[in-house]
Amino acid sequence: MIPSVPQLQALSLLFRTKISLFMAFSACAGYLYFHQRVSVSALFVFVGVALLAASASAINQFQEHKADVLMQRTKGRPLPSGLMSSRQALMASGVLGFAGLVTLFYGATPFAAFWGLVTLLWYNAIYTPLKRKTVFAAIIGAPTGAFAPLIGCAAAGLGIGLRALCIALFMFLWQVPHFLLLLFKYGEEYERAGFPTPASKIDERGVKRIILAWLLAASLSTLLFPLFGVVSNIWTATVLCCGACAIAGYVFIAVMRIPANASLALAIRSMYAYQAFILILLVIDGFLPQF
Protein backbone atom coordinates (compact mmCIF):
# COMPACT_ATOMS: atom_id res chain seq x y z
CA MET A 1 0.00 0.00 0.00
CA ILE A 2 1.34 3.43 -0.99
CA PRO A 3 1.33 5.87 1.98
CA SER A 4 -0.93 8.90 1.65
CA VAL A 5 0.46 12.44 1.57
CA PRO A 6 -0.43 13.09 5.25
CA GLN A 7 1.29 9.83 6.23
CA LEU A 8 4.42 10.78 4.29
CA GLN A 9 4.42 14.20 5.93
CA ALA A 10 4.03 12.59 9.35
CA LEU A 11 6.98 10.28 8.66
CA SER A 12 9.08 13.21 7.47
CA LEU A 13 8.35 15.05 10.72
CA LEU A 14 9.03 11.94 12.80
CA PHE A 15 12.37 11.36 11.11
CA ARG A 16 13.24 15.10 10.85
CA THR A 17 14.30 14.39 7.31
CA LYS A 18 16.31 17.55 6.67
CA ILE A 19 18.41 17.18 9.82
CA SER A 20 18.89 13.44 9.23
CA LEU A 21 20.08 14.08 5.67
CA PHE A 22 22.44 16.78 6.88
CA MET A 23 23.94 14.38 9.41
CA ALA A 24 24.36 11.84 6.61
CA PHE A 25 26.03 14.50 4.45
CA SER A 26 28.46 15.32 7.29
CA ALA A 27 29.46 11.67 7.69
CA CYS A 28 29.76 11.17 3.94
CA ALA A 29 31.94 14.28 3.64
CA GLY A 30 34.16 12.88 6.40
CA TYR A 31 34.46 9.60 4.52
CA LEU A 32 35.36 11.29 1.22
CA TYR A 33 37.90 13.53 2.94
CA PHE A 34 39.73 10.66 4.64
CA HIS A 35 39.31 8.11 1.84
CA GLN A 36 40.36 10.62 -0.88
CA ARG A 37 38.52 8.81 -3.61
CA VAL A 38 34.92 8.13 -4.52
CA SER A 39 33.61 4.61 -3.97
CA VAL A 40 30.30 2.88 -3.41
CA SER A 41 31.02 2.84 0.32
CA ALA A 42 30.28 6.58 0.37
CA LEU A 43 26.68 5.76 -0.51
CA PHE A 44 26.50 3.16 2.27
CA VAL A 45 27.85 5.72 4.75
CA PHE A 46 25.27 8.28 3.65
CA VAL A 47 22.35 5.85 3.79
CA GLY A 48 23.47 4.21 7.04
CA VAL A 49 23.86 7.49 8.91
CA ALA A 50 20.60 8.88 7.50
CA LEU A 51 18.76 5.80 8.77
CA LEU A 52 20.38 6.04 12.22
CA ALA A 53 19.65 9.77 12.49
CA ALA A 54 16.01 9.16 11.51
CA SER A 55 15.81 6.39 14.12
CA ALA A 56 17.27 8.66 16.82
CA SER A 57 14.73 11.35 15.93
CA ALA A 58 11.82 8.92 16.20
CA ILE A 59 13.02 7.64 19.59
CA ASN A 60 13.52 11.22 20.79
CA GLN A 61 9.97 12.17 19.82
CA PHE A 62 8.65 9.10 21.63
CA GLN A 63 10.62 10.11 24.73
CA GLU A 64 9.33 13.70 24.64
CA HIS A 65 5.85 13.40 23.14
CA LYS A 66 4.12 14.48 26.38
CA ALA A 67 6.25 17.61 26.57
CA ASP A 68 5.81 18.27 22.84
CA VAL A 69 2.07 18.73 23.39
CA LEU A 70 2.83 21.77 25.57
CA MET A 71 4.94 23.63 23.01
CA GLN A 72 3.66 25.49 19.97
CA ARG A 73 6.82 24.59 18.08
CA THR A 74 6.35 20.82 18.53
CA LYS A 75 2.68 20.11 19.12
CA GLY A 76 2.18 19.45 15.39
CA ARG A 77 4.59 16.50 15.45
CA PRO A 78 3.09 13.08 14.65
CA LEU A 79 2.77 11.76 18.22
CA PRO A 80 1.30 14.78 20.05
CA SER A 81 -1.01 15.53 17.10
CA GLY A 82 -2.29 11.93 17.00
CA LEU A 83 -1.12 11.25 13.44
CA MET A 84 0.94 8.31 14.69
CA SER A 85 0.92 6.11 17.78
CA SER A 86 3.83 5.60 20.15
CA ARG A 87 3.97 1.95 19.12
CA GLN A 88 4.26 2.87 15.45
CA ALA A 89 7.05 5.36 16.22
CA LEU A 90 9.01 2.78 18.20
CA MET A 91 8.60 0.14 15.51
CA ALA A 92 9.77 2.57 12.82
CA SER A 93 12.77 3.64 14.90
CA GLY A 94 13.73 0.02 15.56
CA VAL A 95 13.58 -0.95 11.90
CA LEU A 96 15.53 2.09 10.75
CA GLY A 97 18.11 1.85 13.53
CA PHE A 98 18.81 -1.81 12.79
CA ALA A 99 18.96 -1.15 9.05
CA GLY A 100 21.37 1.75 9.60
CA LEU A 101 23.75 -0.31 11.73
CA VAL A 102 23.69 -3.22 9.27
CA THR A 103 24.35 -0.83 6.37
CA LEU A 104 27.38 0.67 8.11
CA PHE A 105 28.67 -2.70 9.34
CA TYR A 106 28.58 -4.47 5.97
CA GLY A 107 28.67 -1.50 3.57
CA ALA A 108 31.49 0.36 5.33
CA THR A 109 33.31 -1.08 8.38
CA PRO A 110 32.35 -2.51 11.79
CA PHE A 111 34.18 0.45 13.37
CA ALA A 112 31.84 2.83 11.54
CA ALA A 113 28.84 0.87 12.83
CA PHE A 114 30.30 1.13 16.35
CA TRP A 115 30.48 4.93 16.12
CA GLY A 116 26.96 4.98 14.70
CA LEU A 117 25.71 3.04 17.72
CA VAL A 118 27.61 5.35 20.09
CA THR A 119 25.95 8.36 18.47
CA LEU A 120 22.48 6.84 18.76
CA LEU A 121 22.95 5.92 22.44
CA TRP A 122 24.53 9.27 23.29
CA TYR A 123 21.61 11.18 21.79
CA ASN A 124 18.75 9.11 23.19
CA ALA A 125 20.13 7.58 26.40
CA ILE A 126 22.28 10.49 27.63
CA TYR A 127 21.35 13.82 26.04
CA THR A 128 17.56 13.47 25.85
CA PRO A 129 17.02 12.50 29.54
CA LEU A 130 19.43 15.22 30.71
CA LYS A 131 17.46 17.94 28.91
CA ARG A 132 14.99 17.89 31.81
CA LYS A 133 17.70 17.97 34.47
CA THR A 134 20.33 20.54 33.55
CA VAL A 135 20.83 23.73 31.56
CA PHE A 136 24.13 22.23 30.37
CA ALA A 137 22.39 19.50 28.35
CA ALA A 138 23.21 21.37 25.13
CA ILE A 139 26.93 20.98 25.80
CA ILE A 140 26.52 17.34 26.79
CA GLY A 141 24.50 16.62 23.64
CA ALA A 142 26.83 18.45 21.26
CA PRO A 143 29.15 15.45 20.67
CA THR A 144 26.35 13.75 18.71
CA GLY A 145 27.01 16.19 15.89
CA ALA A 146 30.77 15.82 16.26
CA PHE A 147 30.55 12.04 15.86
CA ALA A 148 29.37 12.29 12.22
CA PRO A 149 32.83 12.92 10.67
CA LEU A 150 34.27 10.27 13.00
CA ILE A 151 31.87 7.76 11.44
CA GLY A 152 33.21 8.83 8.03
CA CYS A 153 36.79 8.46 9.24
CA ALA A 154 36.06 4.98 10.60
CA ALA A 155 34.30 4.03 7.36
CA ALA A 156 37.47 4.98 5.48
CA GLY A 157 39.32 2.35 7.50
CA LEU A 158 41.31 4.79 9.62
CA GLY A 159 41.75 5.22 13.34
CA ILE A 160 40.58 8.37 15.07
CA GLY A 161 43.66 10.56 14.78
CA LEU A 162 44.49 14.22 15.27
CA ARG A 163 42.93 15.37 11.98
CA ALA A 164 39.65 13.67 12.80
CA LEU A 165 39.64 15.20 16.28
CA CYS A 166 40.23 18.69 14.86
CA ILE A 167 37.22 18.32 12.57
CA ALA A 168 35.16 16.88 15.44
CA LEU A 169 36.15 19.88 17.59
CA PHE A 170 34.76 22.27 14.99
CA MET A 171 31.55 20.25 14.75
CA PHE A 172 31.23 20.18 18.56
CA LEU A 173 31.73 23.93 18.93
CA TRP A 174 29.27 24.54 16.07
CA GLN A 175 26.60 22.34 17.66
CA VAL A 176 26.35 24.18 21.00
CA PRO A 177 25.28 27.61 19.67
CA HIS A 178 22.81 25.85 17.38
CA PHE A 179 21.12 24.38 20.47
CA LEU A 180 21.39 27.69 22.32
CA LEU A 181 19.79 29.63 19.48
CA LEU A 182 16.76 27.33 19.65
CA LEU A 183 16.59 27.64 23.43
CA PHE A 184 16.90 31.40 23.17
CA LYS A 185 14.11 31.68 20.61
CA TYR A 186 11.75 29.18 22.27
CA GLY A 187 12.98 29.53 25.87
CA GLU A 188 9.59 30.26 27.40
CA GLU A 189 8.02 27.25 25.69
CA TYR A 190 10.83 24.98 26.86
CA GLU A 191 10.46 26.25 30.43
CA ARG A 192 6.70 25.61 30.45
CA ALA A 193 7.32 22.08 29.18
CA GLY A 194 9.79 21.37 31.98
CA PHE A 195 13.11 21.91 30.18
CA PRO A 196 15.50 24.24 32.07
CA THR A 197 17.17 26.81 29.84
CA PRO A 198 19.91 29.43 30.33
CA ALA A 199 17.39 32.09 29.34
CA SER A 200 15.67 31.68 32.72
CA LYS A 201 18.82 32.74 34.58
CA ILE A 202 20.51 35.14 32.16
CA ASP A 203 19.10 38.20 30.45
CA GLU A 204 18.75 38.47 26.67
CA ARG A 205 22.04 40.26 26.16
CA GLY A 206 23.90 37.74 28.30
CA VAL A 207 22.49 34.82 26.32
CA LYS A 208 23.50 36.55 23.10
CA ARG A 209 27.05 36.96 24.39
CA ILE A 210 27.25 33.24 25.23
CA ILE A 211 25.96 32.30 21.77
CA LEU A 212 28.40 34.71 20.16
CA ALA A 213 31.33 33.26 22.12
CA TRP A 214 30.54 29.71 20.97
CA LEU A 215 30.01 30.80 17.36
CA LEU A 216 33.31 32.64 17.31
CA ALA A 217 35.05 29.65 18.89
CA ALA A 218 33.60 27.36 16.20
CA SER A 219 34.75 29.69 13.46
CA LEU A 220 38.22 30.26 14.89
CA SER A 221 38.72 26.53 15.50
CA THR A 222 38.98 26.09 11.73
CA LEU A 223 42.24 28.03 11.89
CA LEU A 224 43.69 24.91 13.53
CA PHE A 225 43.14 22.99 10.29
CA PRO A 226 46.26 24.25 8.46
CA LEU A 227 48.29 23.99 11.68
CA PHE A 228 47.55 20.30 12.22
CA GLY A 229 47.49 19.20 8.59
CA VAL A 230 43.73 18.95 8.18
CA VAL A 231 44.09 21.09 5.05
CA SER A 232 47.33 20.97 3.13
CA ASN A 233 46.64 22.95 -0.04
CA ILE A 234 47.49 26.65 0.16
CA TRP A 235 44.36 27.70 -1.72
CA THR A 236 41.92 25.83 0.47
CA ALA A 237 43.79 27.05 3.56
CA THR A 238 43.45 30.64 2.33
CA VAL A 239 39.73 30.26 1.63
CA LEU A 240 39.29 28.62 5.03
CA CYS A 241 40.97 31.51 6.87
CA CYS A 242 38.96 34.11 4.94
CA GLY A 243 35.78 32.20 5.69
CA ALA A 244 36.58 32.10 9.40
CA CYS A 245 37.06 35.87 9.46
CA ALA A 246 33.89 36.48 7.44
CA ILE A 247 31.69 34.30 9.65
CA ALA A 248 33.17 35.91 12.77
CA GLY A 249 32.07 39.32 11.50
CA TYR A 250 28.68 38.06 10.38
CA VAL A 251 27.71 36.38 13.64
CA PHE A 252 28.52 39.53 15.57
CA ILE A 253 26.10 41.50 13.41
CA ALA A 254 23.42 38.79 13.20
CA VAL A 255 23.38 37.76 16.85
CA MET A 256 24.33 40.90 18.77
CA ARG A 257 22.92 43.82 16.80
CA ILE A 258 19.78 42.67 15.00
CA PRO A 259 16.60 42.00 17.05
CA ALA A 260 16.33 38.31 17.93
CA ASN A 261 12.96 37.67 16.28
CA ALA A 262 14.26 38.97 12.97
CA SER A 263 17.68 37.33 12.99
CA LEU A 264 17.68 33.93 14.67
CA ALA A 265 16.05 31.97 11.85
CA LEU A 266 18.52 33.47 9.39
CA ALA A 267 21.40 32.84 11.80
CA ILE A 268 20.46 29.15 12.12
CA ARG A 269 20.24 28.70 8.34
CA SER A 270 23.53 30.52 7.90
CA MET A 271 25.18 28.25 10.47
CA TYR A 272 24.13 25.17 8.52
CA ALA A 273 25.40 26.78 5.32
CA TYR A 274 28.72 27.57 6.99
CA GLN A 275 29.15 24.02 8.26
CA ALA A 276 28.37 22.67 4.79
CA PHE A 277 30.90 25.11 3.34
CA ILE A 278 33.63 23.85 5.69
CA LEU A 279 32.88 20.19 4.97
CA ILE A 280 32.82 20.70 1.19
CA LEU A 281 36.09 22.61 1.43
CA LEU A 282 37.66 19.69 3.32
CA VAL A 283 36.52 17.23 0.65
CA ILE A 284 37.98 19.44 -2.07
CA ASP A 285 41.28 19.73 -0.17
CA GLY A 286 41.43 15.95 0.11
CA PHE A 287 41.41 15.63 -3.67
CA LEU A 288 43.85 18.47 -4.38
CA PRO A 289 47.66 18.14 -4.46
CA GLN A 290 49.42 19.03 -1.23
CA PHE A 291 51.47 22.23 -1.36
N, C-alpha and C positions, 0 to 999 in steps of 0.2 A: 504494500500500500504506500502510495506517495504521500508524504506529509503535506498538510495544508500550509498556506502562507502564515497563519497565526502560529502554528506549531513550529515552523522553521524560525520565525522571529523569536519564539520562546526559547528554542534551543540556542540561538545566537546569543541571547541575553544570558542564559545559563552558563554558556561556555566563554562569555566575554570574548567573542571571536577576534576583535581587533587587537586586544592585549595579548591573547594567546598567539596570534600570528606574529606579533612583534617580538615576543619571547623566542619564537621559533626562528625568526630572522636573525636575532642576536646570536643564538647558538650556531646557526648555519654560517654566519659571518665569521665567528670564531673558528669553526672548522676549516673554512676556506683560507683564512689567514695562516693557520698553523700547518695545514696540509700543502698549501701553495700549488695546488692544481685541482681542477674540477673533476669530480668523480660521482658515481651514482650514490655513494655514501652521503653526500651532501643532502640529497633528497630525503634519505632515511633520517638524517639528523633533524631536518626541518619538520618532517611529518611526526617523528617521535616526540619532539619537544612540544609541538603544537597540541598533540593528543594529551600529553601530561599536563600542560598548562590549562587546557580545557577541563580536564579531570579535577585539578586543584580548584578551579573556579567553581565547579559544580559542588564539590565538597564544602567549600567556603560558604556558598549560599545556603546549603543545608544547615551548616553550623549557625548561621546568623539570620535565618529566615524570620524569627520572631522579632528581632531588632529591626530588620529591614522594613517591617510593616509600619514602624514608627517614624520612618524618615521619608520625606518627599522624594529624595534622590533615588531611593531604592525600593519604594513600595510597589513599583510597576514591574519588578522582577518576577520571574515565573512562579516561584513558591509563594511569596506573600500575596500575589494577585490571584492565586488559585488556578493559573494556567497549567501547572504541573504539580504533582504530588511529591512529597519527600522521598517516597519509595522510588519513584521514577528517576528523581535526581540522583539518588545513590546508585541505582543500577547503571545509569548512564556514566557516572563518574568511574564506577568500577570497571566497566567495559573499556572506556577510553584510557584509563590509567594502565590497565594490563596491556592493552594494545600498544601504548606508547613505550612501555618498558621493553616489551618483546621486540618492537621495531628498533630501538636503540641497541639492544643486546645482540641481535642477529644482523641488523643492517649496518651497525657501526662497530662498537666494541662493548664488552661487558663493563669496562670502566666508565664508559659514557652512560650506560644504564644505571650504574651505581650513583653517579652524580645526579641523574634524573630523579632517582628515588629519594636521595638526600634533599633535593629541592622541594619535592612534593611533601615530604614529612616536615621539613622546616616551615613551610608555608601554612600547612593545615594543623599540625600537631604542636607547633611552638608559637608562631606569630599570631595566628587567629585567636587562640585562647587568651594570649597576653594582651590583646587589644582592649579587653574589659578590665584589665588589672593595672596597667601602667601607661603613663604618657610617653614612655620611651619605647613603646611597641614598634613605632616606625623605624627606629634604629635597629631593633632586633630583627625586624622583618626584611630589612634592606638587603641582606645577603642573598635572598631568593632571586633578585635580579642579577646579582653579581655572579651567580652560579651558571648562568646561561653560556657565557664564553668558555667557562671551564668544561662544560659538557662538550662544546666544540673541540676544545683542546684534547680532551680524553678520546673523542671520536677519531681524531687524527692520529691516535696511537702514541701520544706523548704524555709524559708526566707533567704534573702541575709545577712549572718552573717560575722563574722571576718574571718573564714576559707575561705569562698568563695572570700572575698575581697583580701586575701593574694594570692590566686591562680590567680585572675584577675590582680593583680599587676605584677606578673611574666609575664603573657601573654601580658600585656600592654608594659612593658619594652622590651620584646622580639620583639614586632611588630615594634617598631620604627627603630632599626638598620636594620631590614629586608627591610623597605621602603628606608632607606638611602643607603643601598648597591645597590639597583636598581637605585636610582638617581645618585649615584657615577659612576656606570658603564655606564649608558645611559644618563648622564647629558647633553651632547651637544644636543642629540636628543630631550630631554624634553624641553630644552631652545628654540630650533628652532620651536617646536610645541606650544610654548606659556606658558609652565609650569615653573615658577621660581624654581630654585634649590639652595641649599647651595653651590654647586660646583662653581657657578658663582661668589661667594663672598669670598670663602675660598680656599686656595691652597690644593693640593692633600693630603699633610701630615696633614693639619688641619682637613680635612674631615675624614681621617682615625682615627684621635684621637677622634673625636666626635662619630664615629661608635664604636670604642673600648670602650669608656666610657659607652655607652648604653648597649653594650653586657656584659660588666663586671657587670653593675648594674643588668641586668636581671639574670645573673648567681648567683650573691651574694644575690639577693632577695630570692632565694630558701632556704637560711640559716634561714630565718624567719619561715619556715614551722615547724621545731621542736619547736621553741619558742612559737608559737601561736597554737599549737596542730593540725596543718594540717597533720603532720605525727606523729604517736604515737608509732610505733614499732622501737626498737633500731637498727634493721638491715637495715630497709629502710632509717632511718635517717642517718646512717653511709654511705650508698651508695649515698644518696643525697648530703651529704657534700663532699664526694670524687669526685662526678661528678661535683659539682660547682667549685672545685679547678682545675679539669682537663680541663673543658671548658674555665676557665679563662686563663690558660696557652696556650691553643690551639688558642683562638681568638687573643691573642697577636702575636703569630707567623703567623697565617693566614692573619690577616688584616694589621699588621704593617710592617712585614719584607719580605713578598713575594710580587712580583709585582702584581698589581691589576688585570691585564688581566688573569693571571694564577691562581689567588686564589679566586676571588669573587664568581664564580659559585660553587666551592667546599665549600666556606664558607656558602653560602645560603643553600645548601643541608644539610650541617652539622648542621645548625641552626634548620632546620625542624626536623632532627633526634634527636637533643637534646631536643626540645620541646616534641616530641613523647615519648622520654625516661622519661621525668619528669611526663608526664600524665600517662603513664603505671605504673610508680613507685607509683603514688598516688592511682591508682586503686588497686594495689597489697596491699598497706598499709591498704586500707579500708577493705580488707578481712582478714587481719592478726590479731592475738590477740594483744591487747595493752599492751606493757611493755617496 
